[in-house]
């Protein structure tokens, strides 16, 4: 009996027209049957948002003409929900998100639409991976990333992933032979020092752009994703959707004397 | 020397006009100096979304006339960023979010704007709590919730919280004397069985509403938030923003033979 090819769902947060998703589809087509369900416009920074206060649209498209492609008016997480519940004939064997144009290391995992799509895949019990290339340029070179992604996806298809875990993969902006290796690591403790860039509209009223500076509180910690990428490694962080701070349960029980 | 009153930031995801935020402000005013920065419209299900592709507005308002109040055009997380970086004179001693109209138990922590605001507070090093009342009604009775919230906030102001941890508090829809107690617990493993409710617009084209049924995979597990609330307890789950699945790091290292 012929073994069924893996069914691979591809999504992203930069929108269906982004070069990053084309690169990801090209790799996935060498590994399985590919269906794309991606946002119809950029959805960066959407985190785990879902659309419940307005309606959604789904359209079959031939944007790239390289796979079965659908665009969705919602968030990256909405796209995964549409794929599973409306588009795909069966539960996919893999859900991949990206390739994001820009890094999603450290605390950015929580703001990232790319990663939230992967987390949603994991919630649905699908081995899921978010891929990001640390290069914002529309002309970013995805060739080295594609080789890395193929290696990682082959490993995941072969070994699957631990239960309730997806992967956050960040790829440094380097030539393939400059990449030091793939490093399984943890999310660095970091945050954004925000600035609200105040401007004034033609009527003189204030409006703001959210901007900021990334601050890594764990500089030099070699087991973190930020260290890995800064030292030419591809970082792979296993990510979970159980947000319980298990160790804190006892501590609070003791403090509160309930 | 007179001790400074705690500075308390109040936000929510139902928007500044919601009755739940008024109830929360009323309790907080008995405990400290209150500043409200809340969305100018409902932002349920926005998760940890931030606004980076469009501009933001912030307006001083007198919606309720009971505190220093600002409305923000962004998400709950944007509101916390505005409060810290633009509105407040100093870092607040506490950030509270809610009272949400409806539950945020289990996996809903990840979709909830209410909880994401609290998580953002925690990322900023502020003791933070999200409160939800398991009653969607605009006429919900917040009186029992207010007593519970006062007890919990007094505990947090006295003992603070473990580092990098905020609280997800869900309050059952009960009279005060029917509440069995406050239970520190963990997030139940659950997910949504989604349906995409397909309808047709006047031109005959399909559109969809995201809807679904909550499915708890850990029925009867007494250490979970869902069990607690179903058994008349207030559930308190300590929540962390380190999403690393630490136990999975070794497992993947072994599997992949990198």
Interface residues (C-beta under 8 A of the other chain):
Chain A: X42 X44 X45 X46 X47 X48 X49 X50 X51 X52 X53 X55 X56 X57 X58 X74 X75 X77 X78 X81 X82 X84 X85 X86 X107 X109 X110 X111 X116 X119 X123 X124 X155 X159 X161 X162 X164 X165 X181 X182 X183 X184 X185 X186 X187 X189 X191 X194 X195 X196 X199 X205 X206 X207 X208 X209 X210 X236 X237 X238 X239 X240 X241 X242 X243 X244 X245 X246 X247 X248 X249 X251 X252 X253 X255 X256 X258
Chain B: X42 X44 X45 X46 X47 X48 X49 X50 X51 X52 X53 X55 X56 X57 X58 X74 X75 X77 X78 X81 X82 X84 X85 X86 X107 X109 X110 X111 X116 X119 X123 X124 X155 X159 X161 X162 X164 X165 X181 X182 X183 X184 X185 X186 X187 X189 X191 X194 X195 X196 X199 X205 X206 X207 X208 X209 X210 X236 X237 X238 X239 X240 X241 X242 X243 X244 X245 X246 X247 X248 X249 X251 X252 X253 X255 X256 X258
